[in-house]
């Protein structure tokens, strides 16, 4: 019964915070935590310091890339690649966004290239929602293959206590799995796009 009351309190705080939006979500979640700690005398868990440090490192690297103009250079190269192959924008765009995500460690870089994809698609009488949706999927696929993404580091931290064939999972072991599987998945996505283009209407 006590667990149900605690769950209801947390859900009320989260739903009310989500309804108010913005910083209220974090503040009301904190209020729910305070109620659980001081009213129900629950012991708070340890903060995930390793994950927080990785997030800080990724944000700092992305900010440095943006401030130094490196992101602009990568976007110029991506734009040239897309404009050089305008008929195949639905096929090339997911590869471009996947590669950008792998290099930057975050899928948010896709927002800057979506207007370019839209422009190339419209000028070639291609429905823009197709390459844009495929690009978003390609960007999300790239997250798990990026050595600087929080998802990969968190996964290594979570699986670090487990042994596989008598060996602990290391960072490079995980990347040896995720990079080829991401390339295979993106290639399969590319193949489906190609087949759907060649299918007679």
Backbone torsions as a table, in degrees:
resi	resn	phi	psi	omega
1	UNK	NA	-40.7	-179.6
2	UNK	-64.8	-38.6	178.1
3	UNK	-62.1	-40.0	179.6
4	UNK	-63.4	-39.9	178.2
5	UNK	-64.6	-43.6	179.0
6	UNK	-62.1	-43.1	179.0
7	UNK	-63.1	-42.2	179.1
8	UNK	-63.3	-41.2	179.0
9	UNK	-61.4	-46.8	-179.6
10	UNK	-63.5	-43.9	-179.5
11	UNK	-64.8	-39.3	177.2
12	UNK	-61.9	-45.7	179.2
13	UNK	-60.8	-44.6	-177.9
14	UNK	-68.2	-44.1	-179.7
15	UNK	-66.1	-40.5	179.1
16	UNK	-67.4	-39.8	177.3
17	UNK	-65.0	-39.6	177.9
18	UNK	-66.2	-34.0	179.3
19	UNK	-69.1	-39.3	178.6
20	UNK	-73.4	-33.5	176.7
21	UNK	80.0	171.6	175.9
22	UNK	62.6	-136.6	-175.5
23	UNK	-71.8	-16.9	179.7
24	UNK	-60.9	-32.0	179.9
25	UNK	-62.3	-46.8	178.6
26	UNK	-67.2	-41.7	-178.9
27	UNK	-65.8	-44.4	-179.4
28	UNK	-70.9	-31.3	171.9
29	UNK	-63.0	-39.7	175.6
30	UNK	-65.0	-38.2	177.2
31	UNK	-63.5	-40.8	176.0
32	UNK	-60.9	-40.1	177.8
33	UNK	-65.1	-41.2	178.3
34	UNK	-61.7	-41.5	178.3
35	UNK	-62.4	-43.1	180.0
36	UNK	-65.0	-37.6	-176.6
37	UNK	-76.0	-47.2	-171.6
38	UNK	-92.6	-25.5	179.2
39	UNK	-92.4	-46.6	-177.3
40	UNK	-95.2	-2.7	176.6
41	UNK	57.5	40.5	174.6
42	UNK	-85.6	144.6	-179.7
43	UNK	-84.7	123.9	178.7
44	UNK	-70.1	148.1	178.7
45	UNK	-77.9	169.3	178.7
46	UNK	-76.2	139.4	177.7
47	UNK	-67.8	146.3	179.9
48	UNK	-77.3	79.9	-173.5
49	UNK	-61.7	-42.1	-178.7
50	UNK	-59.5	-45.1	-179.7
51	UNK	-66.7	-39.2	178.9
52	UNK	-63.3	-39.9	178.2
53	UNK	-66.5	-37.4	177.4
54	UNK	-65.3	-42.1	178.2
55	UNK	-60.5	-43.1	177.8
56	UNK	-61.2	-42.0	-179.8
57	UNK	-64.7	-42.0	-180.0
58	UNK	-66.2	-42.8	179.2
59	UNK	-64.7	-41.0	178.5
60	UNK	-64.8	-40.5	178.4
61	UNK	-65.6	-41.4	178.5
62	UNK	-65.3	-39.9	178.7
63	UNK	-65.7	-39.8	177.4
64	UNK	-64.9	-42.1	177.9
65	UNK	-61.0	-40.8	179.3
66	UNK	-69.3	-45.6	-176.0
67	UNK	-68.6	-33.1	-178.3
68	UNK	-82.4	-9.6	-179.9
69	UNK	89.4	4.1	179.8
70	UNK	-65.1	-36.7	178.4
71	UNK	-66.2	-37.5	177.5
72	UNK	-63.5	-39.2	178.5
73	UNK	-64.0	-44.8	179.4
74	UNK	-63.7	-38.0	178.6
75	UNK	-68.7	-35.3	176.7
76	UNK	-64.3	-42.1	177.9
77	UNK	-63.8	-42.9	178.9
78	UNK	-63.5	-40.3	179.5
79	UNK	-64.8	-42.4	177.7
80	UNK	-60.6	-41.9	-179.7
81	UNK	-63.8	-41.4	179.7
82	UNK	-69.9	-41.0	-177.9
83	UNK	-74.9	-21.7	177.2
84	UNK	-75.2	-27.1	-179.7
85	UNK	-123.6	63.9	-172.4
86	UNK	-68.0	-30.2	-179.2
87	UNK	-70.1	-24.9	-177.1
88	UNK	-107.2	31.6	-177.5
89	UNK	-63.0	-32.2	179.0
90	UNK	-69.3	-21.5	-179.0
91	UNK	-96.1	-41.6	-175.8
92	UNK	-77.1	-36.6	-174.5
93	UNK	-58.7	-43.6	177.8
94	UNK	-62.5	-36.6	176.5
95	UNK	-63.9	-41.2	-179.2
96	UNK	-63.7	-48.2	-178.0
97	UNK	-68.9	-34.9	176.7
98	UNK	-63.9	-43.8	179.0
99	UNK	-64.7	-42.8	177.9
100	UNK	-61.5	-40.6	179.5
101	UNK	-66.8	-40.7	177.9
102	UNK	-62.1	-41.1	-178.2
103	UNK	-73.5	-35.6	-175.1
104	UNK	-95.0	-23.4	179.0
105	UNK	86.4	1.5	178.9
106	UNK	-142.7	145.9	179.2
107	UNK	-80.4	-4.2	-177.3
108	UNK	-70.8	-16.0	178.7
109	UNK	-67.5	-17.4	-179.0
110	UNK	-66.6	-25.1	-178.3
111	UNK	-61.7	-33.7	-177.2
112	UNK	-76.5	-20.5	-178.0
113	UNK	-99.7	-12.3	179.5
114	UNK	-60.4	-40.5	176.5
115	UNK	-61.8	-33.6	178.1
116	UNK	-67.5	-44.3	178.4
117	UNK	-61.2	-42.6	178.8
118	UNK	-60.5	-46.2	-178.0
119	UNK	-62.8	-45.7	-179.9
120	UNK	-63.8	-41.2	-178.9
121	UNK	-66.2	-45.0	-178.2
122	UNK	-63.8	-41.1	-178.4
123	UNK	-68.1	-17.5	-179.5
124	UNK	-112.2	20.1	177.4
125	UNK	55.7	39.1	175.2
126	UNK	-109.7	134.7	179.1
127	UNK	-62.6	120.4	-171.0
128	UNK	-67.9	-21.2	-177.7
129	UNK	-68.0	-25.1	-179.8
130	UNK	-69.1	-56.5	178.7
131	UNK	-66.0	-30.2	-179.8
132	UNK	-70.0	-41.6	177.3
133	UNK	-66.1	-42.5	178.5
134	UNK	-64.0	-34.9	179.1
135	UNK	-68.0	-39.3	177.4
136	UNK	-63.6	-40.5	177.9
137	UNK	-65.6	-43.1	178.1
138	UNK	-60.3	-39.3	178.9
139	UNK	-65.5	-40.9	179.5
140	UNK	-68.1	-32.7	177.3
141	UNK	-67.3	-31.1	-178.5
142	UNK	-72.1	-19.1	-176.7
143	UNK	-62.4	-43.8	-175.6
144	UNK	-72.9	-14.8	179.2
145	UNK	-99.5	-2.9	-176.6
146	UNK	-84.9	126.9	179.3
147	UNK	-68.2	-17.7	-178.6
148	UNK	-106.6	11.9	-179.5
149	UNK	-86.1	149.7	179.3
150	UNK	-65.8	-32.5	-178.0
151	UNK	-61.8	-43.7	-178.3
152	UNK	-68.0	-45.4	-178.9
153	UNK	-65.6	-39.6	178.0
154	UNK	-64.5	-39.9	179.2
155	UNK	-64.9	-40.2	176.7
156	UNK	-63.9	-41.1	179.3
157	UNK	-64.8	-39.7	-179.4
158	UNK	-71.0	-37.3	-177.3
159	UNK	-91.5	2.4	-176.7
160	UNK	-65.2	-26.8	-178.5
161	UNK	-82.1	-15.4	-178.2
162	UNK	-90.3	150.2	176.1
163	UNK	-112.7	140.9	177.2
164	UNK	-121.9	114.5	-176.1
165	UNK	55.7	40.3	177.9
166	UNK	76.9	11.9	-176.7
167	UNK	-131.5	138.7	176.3
168	UNK	-74.2	146.7	179.7
169	UNK	-73.7	122.0	178.5
170	UNK	-100.8	169.3	-178.8
171	UNK	-59.9	-47.3	-178.4
172	UNK	-68.9	-30.6	176.4
173	UNK	-63.6	-42.6	179.5
174	UNK	-65.9	-42.4	178.9
175	UNK	-65.9	-31.2	176.9
176	UNK	-65.6	-20.6	176.0
177	UNK	-91.9	-46.3	-170.1
178	UNK	-76.1	-35.4	-178.2
179	UNK	-66.8	-49.8	176.9
180	UNK	-63.8	-36.5	-179.8
181	UNK	-69.3	-34.3	175.7
182	UNK	-67.0	-42.0	177.9
183	UNK	-62.8	-41.0	178.8
184	UNK	-66.8	-41.4	179.0
185	UNK	-65.7	-41.6	178.5
186	UNK	-67.9	-35.4	176.5
187	UNK	-66.8	-39.1	175.8
188	UNK	-63.6	-38.6	176.7
189	UNK	-64.7	-41.4	177.7
190	UNK	-61.7	-43.3	-179.3
191	UNK	-62.7	-42.3	178.7
192	UNK	-63.7	-38.8	177.2
193	UNK	-63.6	-41.8	-179.2
194	UNK	-65.2	-43.7	180.0
195	UNK	-64.8	-40.5	-179.2
196	UNK	-68.2	-27.8	176.8
197	UNK	-72.1	-34.9	-175.5
198	UNK	-86.6	-11.1	-179.1
199	UNK	-67.9	131.9	179.2
200	UNK	-67.7	141.8	-179.0
201	UNK	-96.6	NA	NA
